[in-house]
Amino acid sequence: MIHTEWKLAASDGLTLYAREWLPAEREAVGTVCIVHGMGEHSGCYAELAGAFAEAGFAVLAYDQRGHGRSDGRRGHSPSIMALVSDAGLLLEEARTRHPGLPRFLYGHSMGGSVALNCALRLRPGLDGLILSSPWLRLAMRVPALKLRIGRIMARLWPTLPQRTGLKPGDLFRAASGAAPQPDPLNHLWITPGMFVALEEAGEWALAHARELDTPLLLMHGTADRVTSFEASRELARQVGSRCEFVPWDGGYHELHRDLDKDDVIRHMTRWLKARLRSKPREPFRE
């Protein structure tokens, strides 16, 4: 596997850290762009990216603004469209680096919301979309009063850092004796502006889900304590026949790191390969 790193310039001038994993001994058959979740960074998906690369895909990922090695206040974005634009930038990078290859977009949790909103708002001509435990709604609904206060704070002090309250034990079930190791690039912050933008983006995406024009693989653990399994079920109903909805019985939030991760990754890889078989490679045109 070949690994490279570089930097992208966001539309508002922020510098975004990006990386790519390539198959070592063969030409790529498609591209997968990864959008990570809240408080994470692209390196958290090295194992998943390696599995996709081994299956023949060029895998691109980036640290979202305010995350990892990218610029920006930790856990903040001025709007959902800034996040969506950044994801679109990575998709264009995939097109430039691998012209003519099918393009797939993968998003987890917050990244799932960004990826879905990107597909709906930008309509970038994807060959497939994978959403893992997307943040459409939270597992525990925010009380109306607290949400109202959050909206007020988003107007008055949108960049005020707040603790997310996420705990490692809520994210995935570790194998016996395998304790999660601290990652200095991860953080536990979110701002009122970011929170409200993501809450509203989730509701907007659900309201416009019928407009999705790309095949969707949607996966969610039934025991997710972070994002709403029922909201994903609602999304699947709205999208209809274009969606393959896979409920992982007893699965936690981070399915790609949970006890059944091998089965999860295998299912995603098979789904990607099936999409390749359903669409011939397009010729490159200048």
C-alpha positions as CSV (number, residue, x, y, z in Angstrom):
1,M,0.0,0.0,0.0
2,I,1.3,3.5,-0.9
3,H,0.6,6.4,1.4
4,T,1.0,10.1,0.6
5,E,0.1,13.4,2.3
6,W,-0.6,16.9,1.1
7,K,-2.6,20.0,1.9
8,L,-5.7,21.5,0.4
9,A,-6.8,25.1,0.3
10,A,-10.4,25.5,1.4
11,S,-12.7,28.1,-0.3
12,D,-12.2,30.5,2.6
13,G,-8.4,30.1,2.8
14,L,-8.1,27.5,5.5
15,T,-5.5,24.9,5.0
16,L,-6.8,21.3,5.2
17,Y,-4.5,18.3,5.8
18,A,-5.2,15.4,3.3
19,R,-3.8,12.0,2.7
20,E,-4.2,9.1,0.3
21,W,-3.8,5.3,0.4
22,L,-3.2,3.5,-3.0
23,P,-3.1,-0.2,-3.9
24,A,0.6,-1.2,-4.0
25,E,0.7,-3.5,-7.0
26,R,-2.2,-2.7,-9.3
27,E,-4.1,0.2,-10.8
28,A,-7.0,1.6,-8.7
29,V,-10.5,0.5,-9.9
30,G,-12.3,3.4,-8.1
31,T,-11.9,6.1,-5.5
32,V,-13.3,6.3,-2.0
33,C,-13.3,9.7,-0.2
34,I,-13.6,9.5,3.6
35,V,-15.2,12.1,5.9
36,H,-14.5,11.5,9.5
37,G,-16.6,12.2,12.6
38,M,-16.6,14.8,15.4
39,G,-13.3,15.2,17.3
40,E,-11.5,12.7,15.0
41,H,-9.1,13.0,12.1
42,S,-8.3,11.1,8.9
43,G,-5.7,8.9,10.6
44,C,-8.4,7.2,12.6
45,Y,-9.5,5.5,9.4
46,A,-6.2,4.0,8.4
47,E,-7.4,0.4,9.0
48,L,-10.5,1.0,7.0
49,A,-8.6,2.8,4.2
50,G,-6.1,0.0,4.1
51,A,-8.9,-2.6,3.6
52,F,-10.4,-0.5,0.7
53,A,-6.9,0.0,-0.8
54,E,-6.3,-3.8,-0.6
55,A,-9.6,-4.3,-2.5
56,G,-8.2,-2.0,-5.3
57,F,-9.5,1.4,-4.4
58,A,-7.7,4.7,-4.1
59,V,-8.7,6.1,-0.8
60,L,-8.6,9.9,0.0
61,A,-9.3,11.5,3.3
62,Y,-8.8,14.8,5.0
63,D,-8.9,16.3,8.5
64,Q,-12.1,18.4,8.6
65,R,-11.7,22.1,9.6
66,G,-11.1,22.4,13.3
67,H,-9.9,18.8,13.5
68,G,-6.6,17.0,13.4
69,R,-3.8,18.8,11.5
70,S,-6.2,21.1,9.6
71,D,-6.6,24.8,10.4
72,G,-9.6,26.3,12.3
73,R,-11.0,26.5,15.8
74,R,-11.3,23.1,17.4
75,G,-14.8,21.7,16.9
76,H,-16.1,24.7,15.0
77,S,-17.3,25.6,11.5
78,P,-19.0,28.8,10.4
79,S,-21.7,26.9,8.6
80,I,-22.7,23.5,7.3
81,M,-21.9,24.7,3.8
82,A,-18.3,25.3,4.8
83,L,-18.1,21.6,5.8
84,V,-19.9,20.5,2.6
85,S,-17.6,22.6,0.4
86,D,-14.6,21.0,2.0
87,A,-15.9,17.5,1.2
88,G,-16.6,18.7,-2.3
89,L,-13.0,19.8,-2.6
90,L,-11.8,16.3,-1.7
91,L,-14.1,14.8,-4.3
92,E,-12.7,17.1,-6.9
93,E,-9.2,16.1,-5.8
94,A,-10.2,12.5,-6.4
95,R,-11.4,13.3,-9.9
96,T,-8.2,15.2,-10.7
97,R,-5.9,12.5,-9.4
98,H,-7.8,9.6,-10.8
99,P,-9.7,10.8,-13.9
100,G,-12.4,8.5,-15.2
101,L,-12.6,6.3,-12.1
102,P,-15.9,5.8,-10.2
103,R,-16.1,8.0,-7.1
104,F,-17.6,6.9,-3.8
105,L,-18.1,9.0,-0.6
106,Y,-18.0,7.5,2.9
107,G,-19.0,9.5,6.0
108,H,-19.2,8.5,9.7
109,S,-21.3,10.2,12.4
110,M,-20.8,14.0,11.8
111,G,-19.0,13.0,8.6
112,G,-22.1,11.1,7.6
113,S,-24.2,14.3,7.9
114,V,-21.6,16.2,5.9
115,A,-21.4,13.5,3.2
116,L,-25.2,13.2,2.9
117,N,-25.5,17.0,2.7
118,C,-22.8,17.1,0.1
119,A,-24.6,14.5,-2.0
120,L,-27.9,16.4,-1.7
121,R,-26.7,20.0,-2.0
122,L,-23.8,19.8,-4.4
123,R,-24.9,16.7,-6.5
124,P,-21.3,15.8,-7.4
125,G,-22.2,12.8,-9.5
126,L,-21.3,10.1,-7.1
127,D,-21.3,6.4,-8.0
128,G,-22.2,5.5,-4.4
129,L,-22.6,6.8,-0.9
130,I,-21.8,5.0,2.3
131,L,-23.1,6.4,5.6
132,S,-22.1,4.9,9.0
133,S,-24.1,6.0,12.1
134,P,-24.8,9.4,10.5
135,W,-25.6,12.3,12.8
136,L,-29.1,13.0,11.6
137,R,-30.4,13.2,15.1
138,L,-28.7,12.4,18.4
139,A,-29.5,9.2,20.2
140,M,-30.9,11.2,23.1
141,R,-33.0,14.1,21.8
142,V,-31.9,17.5,23.0
143,P,-34.6,19.1,25.1
144,A,-36.4,22.0,23.4
145,L,-35.3,24.5,26.0
146,K,-31.7,23.5,25.7
147,L,-31.8,23.6,21.9
148,R,-33.4,27.1,22.1
149,I,-30.6,28.3,24.4
150,G,-28.1,26.7,22.0
151,R,-29.5,28.7,19.1
152,I,-29.3,31.9,21.1
153,M,-25.6,31.1,21.9
154,A,-25.0,30.2,18.2
155,R,-25.9,33.8,17.4
156,L,-24.3,35.6,20.4
157,W,-21.1,33.5,20.8
158,P,-20.9,30.8,18.1
159,T,-17.3,29.9,18.7
160,L,-17.6,29.2,22.5
161,P,-15.9,25.8,23.1
162,Q,-18.0,23.3,24.9
163,R,-17.2,19.7,25.9
164,T,-18.9,17.1,23.7
165,G,-19.3,14.7,26.6
166,L,-18.3,11.7,24.4
167,K,-16.8,8.8,26.3
168,P,-14.7,6.1,24.7
169,G,-16.9,3.4,26.1
170,D,-19.9,4.8,24.2
171,L,-18.1,4.6,20.8
172,F,-17.2,1.0,20.3
173,R,-16.7,-2.3,22.1
174,A,-13.0,-3.1,22.4
175,A,-11.8,-6.7,22.1
176,S,-11.1,-8.4,25.4
177,G,-8.0,-6.9,27.0
178,A,-7.6,-4.2,24.3
179,A,-7.8,-0.8,25.8
180,P,-8.2,2.2,23.5
181,Q,-5.0,4.3,23.3
182,P,-5.3,8.1,23.6
183,D,-4.8,10.0,20.4
184,P,-3.2,13.5,20.7
185,L,-4.9,14.6,17.5
186,N,-8.4,13.9,18.7
187,H,-10.4,16.4,20.8
188,L,-13.6,16.6,22.8
189,W,-14.8,20.1,21.8
190,I,-17.8,21.5,19.9
191,T,-19.1,25.0,19.6
192,P,-22.7,26.3,19.7
193,G,-22.4,27.3,16.1
194,M,-21.2,23.9,15.0
195,F,-23.8,22.0,17.1
196,V,-26.8,24.0,15.8
197,A,-25.5,23.8,12.2
198,L,-25.3,20.0,12.4
199,E,-28.7,19.6,14.1
200,E,-30.3,21.7,11.4
201,A,-28.4,19.9,8.7
202,G,-29.7,16.5,9.9
203,E,-33.3,17.7,9.8
204,W,-32.8,19.3,6.4
205,A,-31.2,16.1,5.0
206,L,-34.2,14.0,6.3
207,A,-36.6,16.4,4.7
208,H,-34.8,16.2,1.3
209,A,-33.8,12.6,1.4
210,R,-36.2,11.6,-1.5
211,E,-34.0,13.8,-3.7
212,L,-30.9,11.6,-3.3
213,D,-29.9,10.4,-6.7
214,T,-27.1,7.9,-5.9
215,P,-27.0,4.4,-4.5
216,L,-26.7,4.4,-0.7
217,L,-25.4,1.9,1.8
218,L,-26.6,2.9,5.2
219,M,-25.3,1.1,8.3
220,H,-26.2,1.8,12.0
221,G,-25.7,-0.2,15.2
222,T,-28.9,-0.9,17.1
223,A,-27.1,-0.1,20.4
224,D,-25.7,3.2,19.3
225,R,-25.6,5.6,22.3
226,V,-24.5,8.7,20.3
227,T,-26.5,9.1,17.1
228,S,-30.1,8.0,16.5
229,F,-30.7,4.5,14.9
230,E,-34.3,5.5,14.4
231,A,-33.3,8.5,12.3
232,S,-31.3,6.3,10.1
233,R,-34.3,4.0,9.7
234,E,-36.3,7.0,8.7
235,L,-33.7,8.0,6.2
236,A,-33.8,4.6,4.7
237,R,-37.6,4.7,4.3
238,Q,-37.4,8.1,2.6
239,V,-34.6,7.1,0.1
240,G,-36.5,3.9,-0.7
241,S,-35.1,1.4,-3.2
242,R,-31.9,3.3,-3.8
243,C,-30.9,2.5,-0.2
244,E,-29.5,-0.7,1.4
245,F,-30.1,-0.3,5.1
246,V,-28.0,-2.6,7.3
247,P,-28.9,-2.6,11.1
248,W,-26.0,-4.1,13.0
249,D,-27.6,-5.9,16.0
250,G,-26.0,-4.7,19.2
251,G,-23.5,-2.6,17.3
252,Y,-22.1,0.6,18.9
253,H,-21.5,3.9,17.3
254,E,-18.1,3.3,15.5
255,L,-19.0,0.1,13.5
256,H,-15.6,0.2,11.8
257,R,-13.9,-0.3,15.2
258,D,-16.6,-2.3,17.0
259,L,-16.4,-6.1,17.7
260,D,-18.0,-6.9,14.3
261,K,-15.7,-4.6,12.4
262,D,-14.3,-7.3,10.1
263,D,-17.8,-8.2,8.9
264,V,-18.7,-4.5,8.6
265,I,-15.7,-3.7,6.5
266,R,-16.2,-6.8,4.4
267,H,-19.8,-5.8,3.7
268,M,-18.8,-2.3,2.6
269,T,-16.1,-3.7,0.3
270,R,-18.5,-6.1,-1.3
271,W,-21.0,-3.3,-1.8
272,L,-18.4,-1.1,-3.5
273,K,-17.3,-3.9,-5.8
274,A,-20.9,-4.5,-6.7
275,R,-21.4,-0.9,-7.7
276,L,-18.3,-1.2,-10.0
277,R,-19.8,-4.2,-11.8
278,S,-23.0,-2.2,-12.4
279,K,-21.2,0.7,-14.1
280,P,-18.4,0.5,-16.7
281,R,-15.5,2.8,-16.4
282,E,-15.9,6.1,-18.1
283,P,-13.3,7.3,-20.6
284,F,-11.3,10.3,-19.5
285,R,-12.1,13.5,-21.4
286,E,-10.0,16.7,-21.2
